[in-house]
Amino acid sequence: MNKPKKSKVEWIVIICLAALFGAIWLFAHWNLSRQPPHHKGPGSVGYEDPATQPQSPTKEIK
């Protein structure tokens, strides 16, 4: 079966759609990589354990 060659218009549409998809994908991942780690949970890449909170001084009961 002989398949007809794609026209130049078809190639332009394919390339533009691929470039658009790639640009959106790259922007989304770049944007997520800039987010602070508070949106990540334990076990996630880049998760930082929260610093231990200093304990407030408690009053001694005598």
Secondary structure, DSSP 8 states (H G I E B T S, - for coil): -------HHHHHHHHHHHHHHHHHHHHHHHHHHTS-GGG--TTSTT----------------
